[in-house]
Amino acid sequence: MNQSFKALVVDKKEDDFSLTIQSISLEDLPDGDVTIQVHYSSVNYKDGLASIPNGKIVQSYPFVPGIDLAGVVVTSKDPRYKEGDKVLVTSYELGVSHYGGYSEYASVPGDWIVPLPESLTFKEAMTFGTAGFTAALSIHQLEKNGLAPEKGSVLVTGATGGVGSMAISMLSKRGYEVIASTGKESEQEYLKNIGASKILSREEVTPEKIRPIGKQLYAGAVDPVGGKTLASVLSNVQYGGSVAVSGLTGGADVPTTVFPFILRGVNLLGIDSVYCPKELREILWNRMATDLKPDLLSTIENEITFDELPDALANILKGNARGRTVVKVIKES
């Protein structure tokens, strides 16, 4: 095992902030049951926030961001994992208070680890990453609450983002009619390619004036946006339908009423991918390797090198990212 290796390190001292690729050692890693040689990571909005001084993600400095990783176990004190095992880690405290995946090696608690499904490569796992897992959990909860292809169309907001893109492609694979909502008119072809049958503008989904109860347009919805968009979507879900909300890019306040809930029996499902129980986490990753695995998964991803990470992090904060950006940390052995 290499004694020194590269990592993306953020550091903050008073008014001085830095984001640099450095050489660190195994001794610099936090305590963990399992040490993993990282092959791939990915770029998420939370990672972008970790890369700026006022992002309110990183709790102490210096720090290695990256909330996703996939790689090979090199040492383990956990009997569930042995040298050579292919594994992945997403969420928990990874990349938030515990050194993350933007490093050639990572040390993590065994309870955070999910065995890599046999039919997924490292790159495919990170094309999914936290965003794909969030989309899968959203669909799982929607179906648990009665959603089925024959019930009607499903709306996906924030469609060109990671969660949105993944949800569209997964729902399409499952046989749903998917309606995509986006503020990016130039991305209509991309959205159709990944499975959207109809595309609505942001203004069509979220009008200036939101009615407390509107037309019954959707059997369900995947919403990583929140805010006024969520309020509008709730008013347009059909009787007994559900909305799975996982984000707040549109704001944390939801200006809605009780009417969708008490007049139509609409369900609002909160989606938490961070502390999702390990048992369900493994079930969903196996579904992502089978019935939720898009036929055109590569259409959603854009691969970058480790050296390109700083630019990619800045790009996602500007809202310019599309789909999923995967980071090749080391060459496949």
C-alpha positions, -999 to +999 in steps of 0.1 A: +000+000+000+013+034-009+024+054+022+015+088+005-012+095-020-032+123-035-063+139-020-083+170-025-079+190+007-099+221+018-084+242+045-096+273+063-076+295+087-093+327+097-099+346+064-076+323+044-093+294+025-077+269+001-088+241-022-058+221-034-047+186-045-021+175-020-001+144-009-013+129+024-005+097+042-025+069+058-018+084+092-037+115+081-069+095+076-095+093+104-100+061+124-121+035+106-126-003+106-119-006+069-094+010+045-105+013+009-085+021-022-108+045-040-113+039-077-142+063-084-161+091-066-187+116-079-196+153-077-227+163-057-241+197-048-231+191-012-195+185-024-196+219-041-207+235-008-178+218+010-154+234-015-162+270-006-155+288+027-192+296+035-208+264+024-217+253+059-209+217+052-174+211+066-173+210+104-135+212+109-104+218+088-083+206+071-107+183+054-112+159+024-146+162+008-165+137-013-198+121-001-195+091-024-168+065-031-163+031-047-133+009-045-114-021-031-108-031+005-071-031+013-073-037+051-102-045+074-108-050+111-144-057+104-151-095+099-177-087+073-151-074+048-118-087+036-089-076+014-100-075-022-137-070-016-154-045-039-174-020-020-191+014-020-200+041+005-224+069+002-238+094+028-236+090+066-209+114+077-186+107+047-174+140+032-191+160+059-174+153+092-154+123+081-127+124+053-145+116+021-140+101-013-117+127-029-087+107-019-069+076-033-075+059+001-103+062+026-108+048+061-145+043+071-166+024+097-178-010+085-214-001+091-213+025+063-202+000+036-223-017+010-209-046-010-207-036-047-234-056-066-218-080-091-235-064-121-222-029-113-188-015-121-172+011-099-179+037-125-216+027-127-219+028-089-206+063-088-228+073-118-256+065-094-239+077-062-259+096-036-281+112-063-290+078-078-296+063-044-319+092-035-339+087-067-341+049-060-353+055-025-379+080-038-393+055-063-392+027-037-413+048-012-437+059-039-443+023-050-447+013-014-475+038-012-493+025-042-477+041-073-477+018-104-474+025-141-511+020-147-520+047-122-508+075-145-479+098-152-451+107-128-437+142-126-400+147-119-389+183-110-353+196-113-351+171-141-315+178-154-299+175-120-285+143-106-316+131-087-339+143-114-320+126-143-317+094-123-354+094-114-364+099-150-343+071-163-353+047-135-390+054-138-388+050-176-371+016-171-399+006-148-425+014-175-438+047-162-449+077-183-425+104-171-431+141-173-399+162-167-398+197-154-368+219-161-358+255-164-333+246-191-350+247-225-318+237-242-318+203-225-350+189-239-333+164-262-312+151-233-343+146-212-361+127-240-330+105-245-330+094-209-367+086-208-390+117-205-421+114-226-431+151-220-413+182-208-427+211-190-411+244-183-404+255-147-431+282-151-457+256-162-452+235-131-448+265-107-470+294-118-468+327-101-501+321-083-504+286-068-539+273-062-546+255-029-561+226-049-557+223-087-563+198-115-554+161-108-525+159-133-500+134-118-502+100-101-470+109-082-439+130-083-402+130-074-393+164-062-357+174-053-366+211-055-390+219-026-403+254-020-430+268-042-425+240-066-435+214-040-465+234-030-477+235-067-470+198-073-490+188-042-520+207-055-519+188-088-515+152-076-544+129-082-565+113-054-543+090-032-511+099-050-478+107-034-449+132-037-414+121-026-394+152-016-356+151-012-342+186-017-346+223-012-330+240-041-362+259-045-363+269-008-371+254+026-405+271+030-435+254+014-465+277+009-492+251+009-525+243+027-540+211+042-564+208+012-543+183-009-540+161+022-575+162+035-595+165+003-574+141-019-555+120+005-522+130-010-491+116+008-460+137+013-430+114+016-398+126+031-367+110+015-336+108+037-307+091+019-281+100+046-292+077+074-313+052+055-310+019+073-283-005+060-308-033+053-329-011+030-297+005+016-285-029+004-319-038-011-319-006-031-284-010-044-293-044-056-324-029-073-301-003-089-281-031-104-312-048-118-348-034-123-338+002-116-306+002-138-312+024-168-304+009-202-286+041-211-268+048-179-238+062-197-259+089-212-263+105-178-227+105-168-197+127-176-163+114-164-135+137-152-100+133-139-090+140-104-072+171-115-105+185-130-123+182-097-120+219-086-136+231-118-164+206-116-172+216-080-174+252-091-196+243-120-222+224-100-226+254-076-233+276-107-262+253-117-244+243-149-241+206-142-262+181-161-268+145-150-240+130-130-202+138-130-180+108-119-144+112-108-118+087-118-096+087-087-071+060-097-067+037-127-084+004-126-060-023-116 
